[in-house]
Amino acid sequence: MYILISIFMFYAAGIIAYELGFFSFFFTIVFALLIYNSFVLKKYMYNSVIIAFLLLSAVNCNYNSNSVLAQHINENMSVRVEIINKNLSHSDYLSYNGAVLTIDGKKLDSRENTIVYVDKNTEISENSIVEIKGNIQGTDFSKNKLLFNYKNYLRGKKIHAVIFAEGKAAVIKKDFSLLNEISLNFKEYTKNTFYSNLSRKNADIILSIILSESDYLEEDLYNGIKKMGLAHIFAVSGTHIVIMYGFMLFVFMALGISRRMSWILSWSIIWFYGFLIGFPVSVMRSLVMFTLLFGSEVLYRKYSSLNAIGLAALILTVYNPYWLFDAGFLLSFSAALSFILFSRFISIHIPEEKKFLRNICMYIFLQVLTLPVISYFFNYVPLMGIVYNIILIPVFTVVLAWGFLLLILNGMFSVILTVPFHIFDLILTSLRYLVYFSDNFAFNGIVVRSMSFSEIMFFYTALFLCLYLADHKKCFVKKLVFTVFISFYAVIYAIYPILDNNLYFSVADAGQGLFTSVRYKDFSFIIDCGSSKRGFGEYTAVPYLVKHGVENVDCIFISHWDQDHCSGLADIQNNINVKNLFSSSKNEEYINAVIAEKGGVINIDENLKIHVLWPEKNYYSRNKNNSSLVLVLDYMNMNILLPGDIEGDVERLILEDIEKSTILVVPHHGSSTSSTEEFVKKSGAEISVLSYGKNNYGIPDTDVVKRYEFSGSKVLSTFEHGEINFVLKDGNLYYNTYTGESSENYYRLYFELIIPKLFIFIALLAWMWIKKEECYELQNNNRFN
């Protein structure tokens, strides 16, 4: 009985329910079912434990969400901080991991983790207590669904706010922690050992492996490693722990130490190593599972790998429930689970002498089980990863063992290790060039969109049911179950999308800029894609499109050529197939752009048309904003008005062409030079959207916002609400935002979009049940005959 697995599943479900805001409803349903189950099956103790852990999930989430520092966002404060260690940084700031002790002289009840950012010309001593003045900032730097969530990443480190220091830090105390000093000295010794004996690039490779810190790697090299499916090597995991354990066990027993004492020594050293590198999530998972295995061997108890992985996950998420949303946590545990399930359900069907076939099947199953995690976070499936892992894992095993051996011996025999270091350097150089060479292969992998939560749940339900059926060969409903799942997939992902005539309009959080996208049937459009933020195209626009499954864009409309409206265009064109590009004027960098003029119409079909309201032919203005492209998306008696950055003069010129708008993207981000009273009144938007970020331009103007509110328009902004998604369906408007705000009628979409799918699934299950009864009857007749 896998009790610990089931307890963790309920505990994890409680965390998810708390995070999504329906814990009370979820707990009430589960509590009622467990009470009923207790009376029927008499499992009072087990059900009591489940209820206790459900309550613990809510209490723990609430406790780990409390932050004193987060109560002072955007305030300048004087704080006393323990500076623990310095982070590797490729930005304009140096950053340090720290723990806040006091705020404006007031001592906190408990230390609060943070990151301190300082100017590159300002150094702070590690392992010291300092007093600094700085601005406290939140961690929601990007408010777009599916994209990398810095807030969730930092919550995994129990960080809720960061500090941007101003001026120099005053040192209060140096070397405040002996344990932290030991860890820092180990890392410094490791860096000195390899930097002084290897080339810089090769030293970075072995440092990233030993210290479990991929930031040491060049970006191009690490991207190549991920494409090869070898990124797990650079996060200390079960592979590293097994290699270290096996090596130390061999050495200790060769020295004549008893097997049990060798176990104890190896276990102690591995935990000490985990402490030295800071206990990353993947290391904690491996160490907890290794400890359970170690304990079972020492105490001569049976080891249950499934219960062990359940207990490991439970321990880690009790310590920090938000690790449940961490990519490293999910990937580490899903990979470990894949090996356990493979050995239990699949490898037993493959003859032992066919080891190569076993390895192939094992890596295929690993890819399948981790697919939802990989698709959600990384959007790339390394198809050739199977080949690379089989070929290179033995090589990296040697590299890891050699690296640790050189690290240990260098302190005692550095003079005689010149040749071994030179050979090691050549091996790492060969591996580095192999990664660069493999990057040229066309079939390394495929780009995939992110799965939704419901798709992930259905995927794992189907997968685990298939494993169950494969393990129960005599189950005569096997073909029926497979038929149900295949039929369901065909209806939902092949037939249902063809029948979807809804218009989906999204305004992404682009900071100080504008990035909107439209999806209708098989058509995809982008209207403006720029921001004042650096790297907007690479880190926001392209990932946003990839995660939403956009492979082809039919049209991109650039209102005008200011950076906050077009900075992401080049990256989009380099990564996404763009069929047509339209703008209001020519641009030397984009000579293929077609000039759109007033009166132009693009007829998508009978339900959707795109009208160009401005600029007029040969119109010229020194003010580039007034040359902005003004578009109206006309969809089934509803419309979306996108006026770019036009100002009051042009607003008056197009008043006669404007009709009442369903959605209006407020011109010029809400600047005081736009949104005249006449324009606001004539557009009469049901919802007005402001796209802006933190700025010093006085945008949006307070009077402009009030003007829209006074007109009766609902005002949403990307700064306050993050990404805003609209659905135009059957004459009704629905919306939801990154922060969770939604239209009052949004619940209808669940009934109109999700319930029909559920009905189809239930109908297929009912068909399977009828067929099952027929099979029973036929089977009984055969027995009788």
Buried (B, 14 or more C-beta within 10 A) or exposed (E): EEBBBBBBBBBBBBBBBBBEEEBEEBBEEBBEEBEEBBEEEEBEEBBEBBBEBBBBBBEBBEEBBEBBBBEBBEEEBEBBBBBBBBBEEEEEBBBBBBBBBBBEEEEBEEEBBBBBBBBEEBEBBBBBBBBBBBBBBBBBBBBBBBBBBBBBBBBBBBBBBBBBBEEBBEEBEEEBBEEBBBBBEBBEEBBEBBBEBBBEBBBBBBBBBBBBBBBBBEEEBBBBBBBBBBBBBBBBBBBBBEBBBEBBBEEBBEEEBEEEEBBBBBBEBBBEBBBBBBBBBBBBBBBBBBBBBBBBBEEEEEEBBBBBBBBBBBBBBBEBBBBBBBBBBBBBBBBBBBBBBBEEBBBEEBEEEEEEEBBBBBBBBBBEBBBBBBBBBBBBBBBBBBBBBBEBBEEBBEBBBBBBBBBEBBEEEBEEBEEBBEEBBEBBBEBBEBBEEBBEEEEBBEEBBBBEEEBBEBBBEBBEBBBEBEEEEEEEBBEBBBBBBEBBEEBBEEEBEEEEBBBBBBBBBBBBBBBBBBBBBEBBBBBBBBBBBEEBBBBBBBBBBBBBBBEEBBBBBBBBBBBBBBBBBBBBBEBBEBEBBBBBBEBEEBEEBEEBBBEBEBEBEEEBBBBBBBBEEEBEEEEEBBBBBBBBBBBBEBBBBBBBBBBBBBBEBBBEBBEEBBBBBBBBBBBBBBBBEEBBEBBBBBBBBBBBBEBEEEBBBEEBBEBBEEBEBBBBBBBBBBBBBBBBBEEBBBBBBBBEBBBEEEEBBEEBBEEBBEEBBEBBBEBBEEBBEEBEEEEEEEEEE
